[in-house]
Amino acid sequence: MKAIHPLPDERRGRTDRRRRRWWSVLYGSFYPRRRRPARRNDDVRFHFLDWYSPRLLPAAICILLLCAADAFLTVTLLVNGAEELNPVMAVLLYRSVAVFTALKMGMTGAGTVLIVFLSRYRFMRVILVEWVLYVVLCGYLSLIGYEIWMLKGPIDLPIL
């Protein structure tokens, strides 16, 4: 008769390392491993990644720089007689320019980081979230162009 050996200690009794999401983000910033959202096709849960496409960095930096330029141009336009149409930002702007700028940069920065975190996912299983970053970038470029056009003033057409 064979002796029955007790089972070795279970390693699954420890805390699940997959529950430490923010640690994965921090650790993965220096030692990237996860490059895709899911390991299996049927796995639809949210997974943090620790490797992002290198083309996201310039787009995210440009968005933040354009946000700062937008804040500066908005204040410049207001000094020249323009009016803020966003009622929430108007309240902040007329109380304190520093609070307006900090909130604007903070909300844009948090939104940009969130889009980068979710860049490999598909919105409604159709649109890659990475493309939202480029749409926001194009929107900011258009807004800055419009604000510069407003600073130049109306164009006087010559009368023939």
C-alpha positions in Angstrom: 0.0 0.0 0.0 1.3 3.5 -0.9 1.6 6.2 1.6 -0.7 9.1 1.0 1.2 12.3 1.0 -0.5 15.5 2.2 -1.0 18.1 -0.5 1.7 20.8 -0.5 0.7 24.2 0.8 -1.7 26.0 -1.5 -0.3 29.1 -3.0 -3.8 30.3 -3.9 -4.4 31.2 -0.2 -2.4 34.5 -0.6 -4.0 37.7 -1.8 -4.8 37.8 -5.4 -2.1 39.9 -7.2 -4.7 40.9 -9.8 -6.6 43.0 -7.3 -3.7 45.4 -7.0 -4.6 47.4 -10.1 -2.8 50.7 -9.3 0.3 48.8 -8.3 0.2 47.2 -11.7 0.0 50.6 -13.4 2.9 51.9 -11.4 5.1 48.8 -11.7 4.2 48.4 -15.3 5.4 51.9 -16.1 8.9 50.8 -15.5 8.6 47.1 -16.4 5.9 46.7 -19.1 4.4 43.2 -19.8 0.7 43.5 -20.5 0.2 44.8 -24.1 -3.4 43.6 -24.8 -6.6 44.1 -22.7 -7.5 40.4 -22.4 -5.8 37.1 -22.7 -8.8 35.3 -24.0 -11.4 36.3 -26.5 -14.3 35.8 -24.2 -12.8 37.8 -21.3 -14.6 41.1 -21.2 -13.6 42.3 -17.8 -11.6 45.5 -17.4 -7.8 45.0 -17.3 -5.2 47.6 -16.6 -2.4 47.6 -19.2 1.2 48.6 -18.6 2.3 49.1 -22.1 0.9 51.8 -24.3 1.5 52.8 -27.9 4.4 55.3 -28.2 2.2 57.5 -30.5 -0.1 58.3 -27.6 2.5 60.4 -25.7 2.9 63.2 -28.3 -0.9 63.4 -28.7 -1.4 63.6 -25.0 1.3 66.2 -24.5 -0.1 68.3 -27.4 -3.6 68.2 -25.9 -2.2 69.5 -22.5 -0.2 72.2 -24.3 -3.3 73.2 -26.3 -5.4 73.3 -23.2 -2.9 75.7 -21.6 -3.0 77.9 -24.8 -6.8 77.8 -24.7 -6.8 79.0 -21.1 -4.4 81.9 -22.0 -6.3 82.8 -25.2 -9.7 82.7 -23.3 -8.4 85.2 -20.7 -6.9 87.4 -23.4 -10.2 87.4 -25.3 -12.1 88.2 -22.2 -9.8 91.2 -21.5 -10.6 92.4 -25.1 -14.3 92.2 -24.5 -15.3 88.7 -25.3 -17.8 86.7 -23.2 -17.4 83.2 -21.8 -20.3 81.0 -22.9 -19.7 78.0 -20.7 -21.7 78.9 -17.5 -19.7 76.7 -15.2 -16.3 78.1 -16.4 -17.7 81.6 -16.4 -18.5 81.4 -12.7 -15.0 80.1 -12.0 -13.3 82.6 -14.4 -14.9 85.7 -12.9 -14.1 84.6 -9.4 -10.4 83.5 -9.9 -8.4 83.1 -13.0 -6.0 80.7 -11.1 -8.9 78.4 -10.1 -10.2 78.5 -13.6 -6.9 77.5 -15.1 -6.2 74.9 -12.5 -9.6 73.2 -12.9 -9.3 73.4 -16.7 -5.9 71.8 -16.7 -6.8 69.2 -14.1 -10.0 68.1 -15.9 -8.2 67.9 -19.2 -5.2 66.1 -17.7 -7.4 63.5 -15.9 -9.5 63.0 -19.1 -6.4 62.5 -21.2 -4.9 60.0 -18.7 -8.2 58.1 -18.7 -8.3 57.9 -22.5 -4.7 56.7 -22.5 -5.5 54.0 -19.9 -8.4 52.8 -22.0 -6.7 53.3 -25.4 -6.7 49.6 -26.3 -10.4 49.1 -25.7 -13.3 49.6 -28.0 -16.1 51.9 -27.2 -19.4 50.0 -27.8 -17.2 47.3 -29.4 -16.8 49.5 -32.5 -14.6 52.6 -32.0 -11.0 52.1 -30.7 -10.7 54.5 -27.7 -7.3 55.6 -29.0 -9.1 57.5 -31.8 -11.0 59.6 -29.2 -7.6 61.0 -28.2 -7.0 62.1 -31.8 -10.5 63.6 -32.1 -9.9 65.6 -28.9 -6.6 66.8 -30.4 -8.3 67.9 -33.6 -11.0 69.7 -31.6 -8.4 71.6 -29.6 -6.5 72.6 -32.8 -9.8 73.9 -34.3 -10.6 75.8 -31.1 -7.2 77.4 -30.9 -7.5 78.4 -34.6 -10.9 79.9 -33.9 -9.6 81.9 -30.9 -6.6 83.2 -32.9 -9.1 84.2 -35.6 -11.2 86.0 -33.0 -8.2 87.9 -31.7 -7.4 89.3 -35.2 -10.8 90.9 -35.3 -13.2 91.2 -38.2 -11.8 91.2 -41.7 -12.5 94.3 -43.7 -13.2 93.5 -47.3 -12.3 96.1 -49.9 -15.2 97.8 -51.7 -14.9 97.5 -55.4 
